[in-house]
Amino acid sequence: MQSFEGKVAVVTGGGRGIGGSIAKALAAGGAKVAVVSRSEASCGRTADEINAANPGAAKAYAIDVADHEAVQELGKQVLADFGTVDILVNNAGVTRDGLLMRMKEEDWMTVLDTNLKGAFNTVKAFMRPIMKSESGRIINIASVIGLMGNAGQANYAASKAGLIGFTKSVARELAGKGVTSNAVAPGFITTDMTDALSPALREGILTKIPLGSFGEVDDVTNLVVFLAGPGARYITGQVIAVDGGMTMQ
Ligand code: NDP
């Protein structure tokens, strides 16, 4: 385990699933963690779990990442609470699946606003302290769907493809300050999001995964922890898939 002693991390969507696992892993390594999610109950639960093991290591912030003003206020609040920010993990994400014929404008906007604009909002809110950090890290949780596209997920694919372009632009803009910016593209990982898939769809997907199973949240967390740590200082602007080989060329 890498040491994150003295580091402060912000994890959006840290209430459950992949983000919850990332928040707990960074805290286990010694980081102080700002856990952000929509509902107080959700981010509060993760923060309580972290604080039970390391008192004072986490604080919960119930906020909609799509709300630009609220996220800028969050930036001020986290700085007041923890003094600095070194690591930003943009993990909050939603789906509103449907074929284009039936997709409503609201489905498009909700997904783009959360998954893509949410990352813009947080980078704007936290980039100053991250640039001052000696080891600034921005890690965006994209998806293999942003690389491949998917019928019924035009909004989600566009948001994640946009997030990948954003990740690379941030990498170029902030490289001079030693900040790295990378995207992690999970394939199918067992969480609430994939538990919602029908058994037939699940079987169909499994035939396309060379390693023959869905991933676990830890598979994604392990990579994020590596990218957040000192061992990844020379990796930036990359998109790394954690997908059991599904998208290998
Ligand atoms: P979950 O649905 O399990 O959790 C999503 C988290 O994001 C929750 O904590 C939720 O908050 C938070 N969230 C959602 N919308 C907002 C918002 N507007 N503002 C603040 N927080 C928000 O998702 P997963 O763990 O499955 O996915 C995490 C990320 O990984 C997502 O970006 C997803 O697209 C990506 N991903 C997941 C894959 C998978 O197979 N699971 C595959 C590829 C990518 P709350 O708890 O309060 O509702």
py3Dmol code that shows the C-alpha trace and the ligand (Angstrom):
import py3Dmol

protein = """\
ATOM      1  CA  MET A   1       0.000   0.000   0.000  1.00  0.00           C
ATOM      2  CA  GLN A   2       1.306   3.452  -0.953  1.00  0.00           C
ATOM      3  CA  SER A   3       1.444   6.070   1.790  1.00  0.00           C
ATOM      4  CA  PHE A   4      -0.844   9.070   1.498  1.00  0.00           C
ATOM      5  CA  GLU A   5       0.161  10.558   4.867  1.00  0.00           C
ATOM      6  CA  GLY A   6      -0.239  14.331   4.721  1.00  0.00           C
ATOM      7  CA  LYS A   7      -2.289  14.213   1.513  1.00  0.00           C
ATOM      8  CA  VAL A   8      -5.863  15.387   1.074  1.00  0.00           C
ATOM      9  CA  ALA A   9      -8.147  13.711  -1.461  1.00  0.00           C
ATOM     10  CA  VAL A  10     -11.571  14.643  -2.799  1.00  0.00           C
ATOM     11  CA  VAL A  11     -13.637  11.712  -4.087  1.00  0.00           C
ATOM     12  CA  THR A  12     -16.930  12.469  -5.825  1.00  0.00           C
ATOM     13  CA  GLY A  13     -19.546   9.752  -5.821  1.00  0.00           C
ATOM     14  CA  GLY A  14     -17.751   8.471  -2.732  1.00  0.00           C
ATOM     15  CA  GLY A  15     -20.967   7.351  -1.089  1.00  0.00           C
ATOM     16  CA  ARG A  16     -20.979   3.844  -2.490  1.00  0.00           C
ATOM     17  CA  GLY A  17     -19.765   1.559  -5.258  1.00  0.00           C
ATOM     18  CA  ILE A  18     -16.411   2.321  -6.859  1.00  0.00           C
ATOM     19  CA  GLY A  19     -16.106   5.776  -5.264  1.00  0.00           C
ATOM     20  CA  GLY A  20     -16.782   4.421  -1.771  1.00  0.00           C
ATOM     21  CA  SER A  21     -14.046   1.863  -2.239  1.00  0.00           C
ATOM     22  CA  ILE A  22     -11.592   4.501  -3.543  1.00  0.00           C
ATOM     23  CA  ALA A  23     -12.318   6.849  -0.620  1.00  0.00           C
ATOM     24  CA  LYS A  24     -11.735   4.065   1.920  1.00  0.00           C
ATOM     25  CA  ALA A  25      -8.538   2.870   0.229  1.00  0.00           C
ATOM     26  CA  LEU A  26      -6.992   6.369   0.114  1.00  0.00           C
ATOM     27  CA  ALA A  27      -7.917   6.888   3.771  1.00  0.00           C
ATOM     28  CA  ALA A  28      -6.421   3.502   4.676  1.00  0.00           C
ATOM     29  CA  GLY A  29      -3.189   4.784   3.125  1.00  0.00           C
ATOM     30  CA  GLY A  30      -3.242   7.806   5.414  1.00  0.00           C
ATOM     31  CA  ALA A  31      -5.037  10.452   3.315  1.00  0.00           C
ATOM     32  CA  LYS A  32      -7.653  12.805   4.646  1.00  0.00           C
ATOM     33  CA  VAL A  33     -10.695  12.389   2.404  1.00  0.00           C
ATOM     34  CA  ALA A  34     -13.555  14.694   1.420  1.00  0.00           C
ATOM     35  CA  VAL A  35     -16.345  12.294   0.494  1.00  0.00           C
ATOM     36  CA  VAL A  36     -18.842  13.872  -1.912  1.00  0.00           C
ATOM     37  CA  SER A  37     -22.160  12.437  -3.041  1.00  0.00           C
ATOM     38  CA  ARG A  38     -25.731  13.510  -3.670  1.00  0.00           C
ATOM     39  CA  SER A  39     -27.286  12.275  -0.466  1.00  0.00           C
ATOM     40  CA  GLU A  40     -26.085  13.018   3.044  1.00  0.00           C
ATOM     41  CA  ALA A  41     -26.909   9.442   4.076  1.00  0.00           C
ATOM     42  CA  SER A  42     -24.640   7.992   1.414  1.00  0.00           C
ATOM     43  CA  CYS A  43     -21.490  10.132   1.800  1.00  0.00           C
ATOM     44  CA  GLY A  44     -22.094  10.253   5.565  1.00  0.00           C
ATOM     45  CA  ARG A  45     -21.982   6.443   5.740  1.00  0.00           C
ATOM     46  CA  THR A  46     -18.639   6.238   3.943  1.00  0.00           C
ATOM     47  CA  ALA A  47     -17.187   9.049   6.071  1.00  0.00           C
ATOM     48  CA  ASP A  48     -18.415   7.322   9.262  1.00  0.00           C
ATOM     49  CA  GLU A  49     -16.770   4.057   8.208  1.00  0.00           C
ATOM     50  CA  ILE A  50     -13.482   5.827   7.506  1.00  0.00           C
ATOM     51  CA  ASN A  51     -13.621   7.788  10.759  1.00  0.00           C
ATOM     52  CA  ALA A  52     -14.343   4.616  12.748  1.00  0.00           C
ATOM     53  CA  ALA A  53     -10.915   3.338  11.662  1.00  0.00           C
ATOM     54  CA  ASN A  54      -9.097   6.715  11.492  1.00  0.00           C
ATOM     55  CA  PRO A  55     -10.905   9.364  13.550  1.00  0.00           C
ATOM     56  CA  GLY A  56     -11.059  12.727  11.748  1.00  0.00           C
ATOM     57  CA  ALA A  57      -9.794  11.320   8.444  1.00  0.00           C
ATOM     58  CA  ALA A  58     -12.995  11.971   6.492  1.00  0.00           C
ATOM     59  CA  LYS A  59     -15.747  14.513   6.097  1.00  0.00           C
ATOM     60  CA  ALA A  60     -18.964  14.117   4.119  1.00  0.00           C
ATOM     61  CA  TYR A  61     -20.303  16.737   1.709  1.00  0.00           C
ATOM     62  CA  ALA A  62     -23.754  16.218   0.201  1.00  0.00           C
ATOM     63  CA  ILE A  63     -23.659  18.113  -3.077  1.00  0.00           C
ATOM     64  CA  ASP A  64     -24.791  17.798  -6.691  1.00  0.00           C
ATOM     65  CA  VAL A  65     -21.584  17.924  -8.758  1.00  0.00           C
ATOM     66  CA  ALA A  66     -23.596  19.320 -11.682  1.00  0.00           C
ATOM     67  CA  ASP A  67     -24.304  22.525  -9.710  1.00  0.00           C
ATOM     68  CA  HIS A  68     -21.430  24.853 -10.625  1.00  0.00           C
ATOM     69  CA  GLU A  69     -21.938  27.369  -7.815  1.00  0.00           C
ATOM     70  CA  ALA A  70     -22.401  24.690  -5.167  1.00  0.00           C
ATOM     71  CA  VAL A  71     -19.181  22.983  -6.249  1.00  0.00           C
ATOM     72  CA  GLN A  72     -17.218  26.251  -6.093  1.00  0.00           C
ATOM     73  CA  GLU A  73     -18.537  26.686  -2.525  1.00  0.00           C
ATOM     74  CA  LEU A  74     -17.500  23.103  -1.829  1.00  0.00           C
ATOM     75  CA  GLY A  75     -13.985  24.020  -2.955  1.00  0.00           C
ATOM     76  CA  LYS A  76     -13.837  26.779  -0.344  1.00  0.00           C
ATOM     77  CA  GLN A  77     -15.319  24.566   2.360  1.00  0.00           C
ATOM     78  CA  VAL A  78     -12.902  21.671   1.783  1.00  0.00           C
ATOM     79  CA  LEU A  79      -9.951  24.062   1.864  1.00  0.00           C
ATOM     80  CA  ALA A  80     -11.253  25.547   5.123  1.00  0.00           C
ATOM     81  CA  ASP A  81     -11.688  22.038   6.573  1.00  0.00           C
ATOM     82  CA  PHE A  82      -8.469  20.376   5.387  1.00  0.00           C
ATOM     83  CA  GLY A  83      -6.135  23.239   4.347  1.00  0.00           C
ATOM     84  CA  THR A  84      -5.174  21.827   0.953  1.00  0.00           C
ATOM     85  CA  VAL A  85      -6.142  19.348  -1.786  1.00  0.00           C
ATOM     86  CA  ASP A  86      -3.643  17.061  -3.527  1.00  0.00           C
ATOM     87  CA  ILE A  87      -5.813  14.416  -5.196  1.00  0.00           C
ATOM     88  CA  LEU A  88      -9.137  14.792  -7.020  1.00  0.00           C
ATOM     89  CA  VAL A  89     -11.036  11.692  -8.105  1.00  0.00           C
ATOM     90  CA  ASN A  90     -13.996  12.497 -10.369  1.00  0.00           C
ATOM     91  CA  ASN A  91     -16.067   9.364  -9.979  1.00  0.00           C
ATOM     92  CA  ALA A  92     -19.674  10.607  -9.627  1.00  0.00           C
ATOM     93  CA  GLY A  93     -21.644   9.271 -12.546  1.00  0.00           C
ATOM     94  CA  VAL A  94     -25.147   8.339 -13.627  1.00  0.00           C
ATOM     95  CA  THR A  95     -26.865   6.538 -16.484  1.00  0.00           C
ATOM     96  CA  ARG A  96     -30.216   7.313 -18.137  1.00  0.00           C
ATOM     97  CA  ASP A  97     -30.206   4.604 -20.793  1.00  0.00           C
ATOM     98  CA  GLY A  98     -32.521   4.460 -23.786  1.00  0.00           C
ATOM     99  CA  LEU A  99     -32.399   4.211 -27.546  1.00  0.00           C
ATOM    100  CA  LEU A 100     -32.080   7.592 -29.267  1.00  0.00           C
ATOM    101  CA  MET A 101     -35.632   7.334 -30.648  1.00  0.00           C
ATOM    102  CA  ARG A 102     -36.909   7.426 -27.086  1.00  0.00           C
ATOM    103  CA  MET A 103     -34.204   9.415 -25.298  1.00  0.00           C
ATOM    104  CA  LYS A 104     -35.540  12.643 -23.815  1.00  0.00           C
ATOM    105  CA  GLU A 105     -33.566  15.867 -23.686  1.00  0.00           C
ATOM    106  CA  GLU A 106     -33.667  15.606 -19.906  1.00  0.00           C
ATOM    107  CA  ASP A 107     -31.954  12.180 -20.059  1.00  0.00           C
ATOM    108  CA  TRP A 108     -29.223  13.676 -22.216  1.00  0.00           C
ATOM    109  CA  MET A 109     -28.728  16.740 -20.000  1.00  0.00           C
ATOM    110  CA  THR A 110     -28.726  14.883 -16.674  1.00  0.00           C
ATOM    111  CA  VAL A 111     -25.988  12.508 -17.828  1.00  0.00           C
ATOM    112  CA  LEU A 112     -23.836  15.181 -19.507  1.00  0.00           C
ATOM    113  CA  ASP A 113     -24.292  17.581 -16.568  1.00  0.00           C
ATOM    114  CA  THR A 114     -23.269  15.007 -13.970  1.00  0.00           C
ATOM    115  CA  ASN A 115     -20.602  12.975 -15.742  1.00  0.00           C
ATOM    116  CA  LEU A 116     -18.891  15.706 -17.781  1.00  0.00           C
ATOM    117  CA  LYS A 117     -19.799  19.147 -16.466  1.00  0.00           C
ATOM    118  CA  GLY A 118     -19.403  17.744 -12.945  1.00  0.00           C
ATOM    119  CA  ALA A 119     -15.708  17.113 -13.644  1.00  0.00           C
ATOM    120  CA  PHE A 120     -15.282  20.617 -15.105  1.00  0.00           C
ATOM    121  CA  ASN A 121     -16.907  22.036 -11.972  1.00  0.00           C
ATOM    122  CA  THR A 122     -14.644  20.167  -9.562  1.00  0.00           C
ATOM    123  CA  VAL A 123     -11.438  20.829 -11.508  1.00  0.00           C
ATOM    124  CA  LYS A 124     -12.320  24.549 -11.489  1.00  0.00           C
ATOM    125  CA  ALA A 125     -12.981  24.375  -7.742  1.00  0.00           C
ATOM    126  CA  PHE A 126      -9.825  22.474  -6.777  1.00  0.00           C
ATOM    127  CA  MET A 127      -7.206  23.260  -9.424  1.00  0.00           C
ATOM    128  CA  ARG A 128      -5.475  26.030  -7.451  1.00  0.00           C
ATOM    129  CA  PRO A 129      -4.556  23.905  -4.415  1.00  0.00           C
ATOM    130  CA  ILE A 130      -3.807  20.915  -6.676  1.00  0.00           C
ATOM    131  CA  MET A 131      -1.349  23.050  -8.687  1.00  0.00           C
ATOM    132  CA  LYS A 132       0.319  24.121  -5.436  1.00  0.00           C
ATOM    133  CA  SER A 133       0.664  20.511  -4.288  1.00  0.00           C
ATOM    134  CA  GLU A 134       3.970  18.824  -4.930  1.00  0.00           C
ATOM    135  CA  SER A 135       2.100  15.773  -6.167  1.00  0.00           C
ATOM    136  CA  GLY A 136      -1.148  16.976  -7.714  1.00  0.00           C
ATOM    137  CA  ARG A 137      -3.289  14.205  -9.163  1.00  0.00           C
ATOM    138  CA  ILE A 138      -6.555  14.302 -11.111  1.00  0.00           C
ATOM    139  CA  ILE A 139      -8.135  10.949 -11.849  1.00  0.00           C
ATOM    140  CA  ASN A 140     -11.346  10.777 -13.844  1.00  0.00           C
ATOM    141  CA  ILE A 141     -13.452   7.634 -13.881  1.00  0.00           C
ATOM    142  CA  ALA A 142     -14.558   7.261 -17.493  1.00  0.00           C
ATOM    143  CA  SER A 143     -15.849   4.005 -19.015  1.00  0.00           C
ATOM    144  CA  VAL A 144     -15.078   1.627 -21.858  1.00  0.00           C
ATOM    145  CA  ILE A 145     -18.411   2.848 -23.263  1.00  0.00           C
ATOM    146  CA  GLY A 146     -16.699   6.209 -23.867  1.00  0.00           C
ATOM    147  CA  LEU A 147     -14.192   4.365 -26.078  1.00  0.00           C
ATOM    148  CA  MET A 148     -16.543   1.951 -27.871  1.00  0.00           C
ATOM    149  CA  GLY A 149     -19.985   3.569 -27.821  1.00  0.00           C
ATOM    150  CA  ASN A 150     -23.051   1.489 -26.997  1.00  0.00           C
ATOM    151  CA  ALA A 151     -26.568   1.227 -28.374  1.00  0.00           C
ATOM    152  CA  GLY A 152     -28.910   2.697 -25.790  1.00  0.00           C
ATOM    153  CA  GLN A 153     -26.205   4.755 -24.100  1.00  0.00           C
ATOM    154  CA  ALA A 154     -25.545   7.656 -26.497  1.00  0.00           C
ATOM    155  CA  ASN A 155     -25.712  10.155 -23.634  1.00  0.00           C
ATOM    156  CA  TYR A 156     -23.450   8.112 -21.351  1.00  0.00           C
ATOM    157  CA  ALA A 157     -20.946   7.340 -24.147  1.00  0.00           C
ATOM    158  CA  ALA A 158     -20.792  11.016 -25.122  1.00  0.00           C
ATOM    159  CA  SER A 159     -20.249  12.069 -21.517  1.00  0.00           C
ATOM    160  CA  LYS A 160     -17.426   9.574 -20.978  1.00  0.00           C
ATOM    161  CA  ALA A 161     -15.773  10.282 -24.348  1.00  0.00           C
ATOM    162  CA  GLY A 162     -15.961  13.973 -23.440  1.00  0.00           C
ATOM    163  CA  LEU A 163     -14.425  13.208 -20.070  1.00  0.00           C
ATOM    164  CA  ILE A 164     -11.502  11.497 -21.812  1.00  0.00           C
ATOM    165  CA  GLY A 165     -10.881  14.581 -23.999  1.00  0.00           C
ATOM    166  CA  PHE A 166     -11.164  16.761 -20.912  1.00  0.00           C
ATOM    167  CA  THR A 167      -8.666  14.544 -19.040  1.00  0.00           C
ATOM    168  CA  LYS A 168      -6.073  14.935 -21.810  1.00  0.00           C
ATOM    169  CA  SER A 169      -6.560  18.709 -22.045  1.00  0.00           C
ATOM    170  CA  VAL A 170      -6.176  19.073 -18.281  1.00  0.00           C
ATOM    171  CA  ALA A 171      -3.039  16.903 -18.484  1.00  0.00           C
ATOM    172  CA  ARG A 172      -1.540  19.279 -21.052  1.00  0.00           C
ATOM    173  CA  GLU A 173      -2.592  22.470 -19.237  1.00  0.00           C
ATOM    174  CA  LEU A 174      -1.367  21.431 -15.802  1.00  0.00           C
ATOM    175  CA  ALA A 175       1.724  19.404 -16.741  1.00  0.00           C
ATOM    176  CA  GLY A 176       3.931  22.445 -16.153  1.00  0.00           C
ATOM    177  CA  LYS A 177       2.901  22.356 -12.491  1.00  0.00           C
ATOM    178  CA  GLY A 178       3.724  18.666 -12.176  1.00  0.00           C
ATOM    179  CA  VAL A 179       0.051  17.723 -11.961  1.00  0.00           C
ATOM    180  CA  THR A 180      -0.960  14.481 -13.655  1.00  0.00           C
ATOM    181  CA  SER A 181      -4.418  13.896 -15.118  1.00  0.00           C
ATOM    182  CA  ASN A 182      -5.504  10.413 -16.174  1.00  0.00           C
ATOM    183  CA  ALA A 183      -8.702   8.570 -16.985  1.00  0.00           C
ATOM    184  CA  VAL A 184      -9.575   5.101 -15.771  1.00  0.00           C
ATOM    185  CA  ALA A 185     -12.018   3.269 -18.030  1.00  0.00           C
ATOM    186  CA  PRO A 186     -13.744   0.437 -16.180  1.00  0.00           C
ATOM    187  CA  GLY A 187     -15.518  -2.267 -18.134  1.00  0.00           C
ATOM    188  CA  PHE A 188     -18.330  -4.039 -16.293  1.00  0.00           C
ATOM    189  CA  ILE A 189     -17.785  -3.856 -12.552  1.00  0.00           C
ATOM    190  CA  THR A 190     -20.172  -5.374  -9.995  1.00  0.00           C
ATOM    191  CA  THR A 191     -21.965  -2.413  -8.344  1.00  0.00           C
ATOM    192  CA  ASP A 192     -25.509  -1.049  -7.955  1.00  0.00           C
ATOM    193  CA  MET A 193     -25.136   0.270 -11.525  1.00  0.00           C
ATOM    194  CA  THR A 194     -24.521  -3.174 -13.060  1.00  0.00           C
ATOM    195  CA  ASP A 195     -26.843  -5.031 -10.637  1.00  0.00           C
ATOM    196  CA  ALA A 196     -29.623  -3.260 -12.553  1.00  0.00           C
ATOM    197  CA  LEU A 197     -28.757  -5.144 -15.801  1.00  0.00           C
ATOM    198  CA  SER A 198     -31.112  -7.926 -16.945  1.00  0.00           C
ATOM    199  CA  PRO A 199     -29.801 -11.534 -16.742  1.00  0.00           C
ATOM    200  CA  ALA A 200     -29.935 -11.822 -20.560  1.00  0.00           C
ATOM    201  CA  LEU A 201     -27.867  -8.659 -21.052  1.00  0.00           C
ATOM    202  CA  ARG A 202     -25.436  -9.830 -18.384  1.00  0.00           C
ATOM    203  CA  GLU A 203     -24.895 -13.189 -20.175  1.00  0.00           C
ATOM    204  CA  GLY A 204     -24.358 -11.388 -23.493  1.00  0.00           C
ATOM    205  CA  ILE A 205     -21.739  -9.099 -21.973  1.00  0.00           C
ATOM    206  CA  LEU A 206     -19.851 -11.968 -20.329  1.00  0.00           C
ATOM    207  CA  THR A 207     -19.214 -13.597 -23.721  1.00  0.00           C
ATOM    208  CA  LYS A 208     -17.277 -10.466 -24.739  1.00  0.00           C
ATOM    209  CA  ILE A 209     -14.943 -10.384 -21.714  1.00  0.00           C
ATOM    210  CA  PRO A 210     -11.780 -12.478 -22.296  1.00  0.00           C
ATOM    211  CA  LEU A 211     -11.203 -12.932 -18.553  1.00  0.00           C
ATOM    212  CA  GLY A 212     -14.767 -14.314 -18.326  1.00  0.00           C
ATOM    213  CA  SER A 213     -16.228 -12.365 -15.392  1.00  0.00           C
ATOM    214  CA  PHE A 214     -17.335  -8.912 -14.287  1.00  0.00           C
ATOM    215  CA  GLY A 215     -14.700  -6.952 -12.373  1.00  0.00           C
ATOM    216  CA  GLU A 216     -14.846  -6.069  -8.701  1.00  0.00           C
ATOM    217  CA  VAL A 217     -14.642  -2.515  -7.337  1.00  0.00           C
ATOM    218  CA  ASP A 218     -11.208  -3.321  -5.915  1.00  0.00           C
ATOM    219  CA  ASP A 219      -9.907  -3.900  -9.454  1.00  0.00           C
ATOM    220  CA  VAL A 220     -10.629  -0.243 -10.235  1.00  0.00           C
ATOM    221  CA  THR A 221      -9.567   1.015  -6.809  1.00  0.00           C
ATOM    222  CA  ASN A 222      -6.154  -0.643  -7.061  1.00  0.00           C
ATOM    223  CA  LEU A 223      -5.371   1.303 -10.247  1.00  0.00           C
ATOM    224  CA  VAL A 224      -6.704   4.592  -8.868  1.00  0.00           C
ATOM    225  CA  VAL A 225      -4.573   4.198  -5.736  1.00  0.00           C
ATOM    226  CA  PHE A 226      -1.520   3.582  -7.915  1.00  0.00           C
ATOM    227  CA  LEU A 227      -2.252   6.618 -10.124  1.00  0.00           C
ATOM    228  CA  ALA A 228      -2.759   8.769  -7.009  1.00  0.00           C
ATOM    229  CA  GLY A 229       0.588   7.779  -5.532  1.00  0.00           C
ATOM    230  CA  PRO A 230       4.222   8.734  -6.130  1.00  0.00           C
ATOM    231  CA  GLY A 231       4.896   5.689  -8.328  1.00  0.00           C
ATOM    232  CA  ALA A 232       2.736   7.214 -11.082  1.00  0.00           C
ATOM    233  CA  ARG A 233       4.427  10.626 -11.247  1.00  0.00           C
ATOM    234  CA  TYR A 234       5.467  10.133 -14.898  1.00  0.00           C
ATOM    235  CA  ILE A 235       2.083   8.926 -16.187  1.00  0.00           C
ATOM    236  CA  THR A 236      -0.260  11.597 -17.518  1.00  0.00           C
ATOM    237  CA  GLY A 237      -2.920  12.056 -20.191  1.00  0.00           C
ATOM    238  CA  GLN A 238      -3.586   8.303 -20.344  1.00  0.00           C
ATOM    239  CA  VAL A 239      -6.767   6.273 -20.514  1.00  0.00           C
ATOM    240  CA  ILE A 240      -6.299   2.948 -18.781  1.00  0.00           C
ATOM    241  CA  ALA A 241      -8.979   0.289 -19.141  1.00  0.00           C
ATOM    242  CA  VAL A 242      -9.851  -2.072 -16.290  1.00  0.00           C
ATOM    243  CA  ASP A 243     -12.088  -4.367 -18.277  1.00  0.00           C
ATOM    244  CA  GLY A 244     -10.926  -7.991 -18.267  1.00  0.00           C
ATOM    245  CA  GLY A 245      -9.517  -7.492 -21.764  1.00  0.00           C
ATOM    246  CA  MET A 246     -12.842  -6.443 -23.317  1.00  0.00           C
ATOM    247  CA  THR A 247     -11.439  -3.529 -25.335  1.00  0.00           C
ATOM    248  CA  MET A 248      -7.999  -4.871 -26.205  1.00  0.00           C
ATOM    249  CA  GLN A 249      -7.020  -4.073 -29.785  1.00  0.00           C
TER     250      GLN A 249
END
"""
ligand_1 = """\
48
NDP
P -22.992 3.884 -8.254
O -24.290 4.149 -8.928
O -22.838 2.667 -7.408
O -22.582 5.170 -7.348
C -22.571 6.435 -7.933
C -22.107 7.463 -6.922
O -22.113 8.740 -7.580
C -23.041 7.583 -5.729
O -22.302 7.829 -4.534
C -23.883 8.815 -6.074
O -24.358 9.541 -4.949
C -22.869 9.662 -6.796
N -23.517 10.642 -7.677
C -24.324 10.428 -8.727
N -24.738 11.582 -9.255
C -24.187 12.563 -8.493
C -24.245 13.981 -8.519
N -24.976 14.627 -9.434
N -23.571 14.670 -7.577
C -22.834 14.028 -6.638
N -22.728 12.683 -6.569
C -23.405 11.966 -7.482
O -21.901 3.933 -9.413
P -20.613 3.026 -9.686
O -19.799 2.896 -8.452
O -21.032 1.823 -10.425
O -19.841 3.945 -10.756
C -18.899 4.922 -10.350
C -18.300 5.532 -11.600
O -17.719 4.509 -12.401
C -19.315 6.247 -12.492
O -18.734 7.404 -13.044
C -19.598 5.231 -13.577
O -20.016 5.835 -14.767
C -18.234 4.578 -13.711
N -18.291 3.256 -14.296
C -18.913 2.210 -13.640
C -18.944 0.964 -14.220
C -19.582 -0.194 -13.551
O -19.586 -1.276 -14.156
N -20.110 -0.082 -12.344
C -18.345 0.714 -15.517
C -17.700 1.866 -16.118
C -17.686 3.075 -15.491
P -25.498 8.930 -3.959
O -24.852 7.743 -3.295
O -25.742 10.043 -3.003
O -26.650 8.568 -4.826
"""
view = py3Dmol.view(width=600, height=400)
view.addModel(protein, "pdb")
view.setStyle({"model": 0}, {"cartoon": {"style": "trace"}})
view.addModel(ligand_1, "xyz")
view.setStyle({"model": 1}, {"stick": {}})
view.zoomTo()
view.show()
